[in-house]
């Protein structure tokens, strides 16, 4: 059986009361920097927040231990508390009503919703019964009236039927766990008003409600609130281990299940970054000297005159024949006869090509990981911390600069292009860049699942804390009967 101390110390209370109050930014792909948490995670976090409030409401008996006096004023105080819990319960069901996963469908079972509806109906009838008491009547006169007792018995019969149905259907899940406190409050009040003996009330509260709580807090019972918490913690550890072995997980030094069994394990508020993708383009080509070939027909440019030795004429020779060291094609044609007389050959030339070794460009993108507290649509912090992943903008730099990844982390091609845009597109086409996108998407998907398990854990744990608070109140009522 799990108790409050074991749950909180063993499975990390930090999940429930994080200090940070930030809106989550959970990336969905490498090129989409921010997105909201999964709807199922938000719904469970809202449920956890409401369950926390119900747990707080359950922490006092609301005058239950004094109800043996059947004091009208005490009944009204208890009803005011019931009214708040009833509204919170309705909000819980609204939050978890459409959870899609098989794991969470147990939270929104029709039987549990029917039990809540039946309880709400009895509470409203109970409230109407007490509120309509004639001020002229004493409590004793009011209770002695046949109409009062008939209504009390009717409400009690409806509550009893709903409670017995819950037992038959084995409703021990976290959502049903939130009903135990208010159900016990109502049943105790109805039994007091009906004149049930102290022994009978103690037996009902012990054999029914404490036994019900025992089953909810038994982690070995599949479907119980404690089992829901235990299973979420196990899945969280398994998913975290998988995430820690992914490329990005290793880059972040993501905590694996073996490093910490605590669902609320954090980086102490630190934000970490890791390289998501890197590609490089070393702009390079080999150089070559000028080459002239008399076998090819020269064009208007890049031609030369070769002497009998096959070597290009010197500047002095050009000057002697053409009056310039760099004649154009027209000047050469005007002196064609002189060229032939001297035995020169007109040849086509390929200009010299300089060697290129720069720049060594790098294109890279980093990702950022941190923990944030989820908030609802009204920016109300929900007390559940989740991982937040964000892809930072791509950066283009030169190898060797301070922030540029080292070459061992990048896929690099050695090619030549004088077009900057073409070099950029070539880097984006490399396998490493596409692999970075895939790795980011895969890691983001794992984080979504991990965050959902955190929300499940938080909701289940808050429900268990509510049962502990309900148990303390019920035990206080039992002891008040002597």
Buried (B, 14 or more C-beta within 10 A) or exposed (E): EBEBEEBBEEBBBBBBBBEEBBBBBBBBEBEEBBBBBBEBBBBBBBBBBBBBBBBEBBBBBBBBBBBBEBBBEBBBBBBEBBEBBBEBBBBBBEBBEEBEEEBBEBBBBEBBBBBBBBBBBBBBBBBEBBEEBEEEBEBEEBBEEEEBBEBBEBBBEBBBEBBEBBEEBBBBBBBBBBBBBBBBBBBBBBBBBBEBEBEEBBEBBEEBBBEBBBBBBBBEBEBBBBBBBBBBBEBBBBBBBBBBEBBBBEBBEBBBBEBBBBBBBBBEEEEEBBBBBBBBBBBBBEEEEEBBEBEEEBEEEBBBBBBEEEEBBEEEBBBEBBEEEEBEEEBBEEBEEEBEEBEBBBBBBEEEEEEBEEBBBBBBBBBBBBBBBBBEEEEEBBBBBBBBBBBBEBBBBEBEEEEBBEBEBBBBBEEEBEEEEEBBEBBEEBEBBBBBBEBBBBBBEBBBBBBBBBBBBBBBBBBBBBBBBBBBBBBEBBEBBE
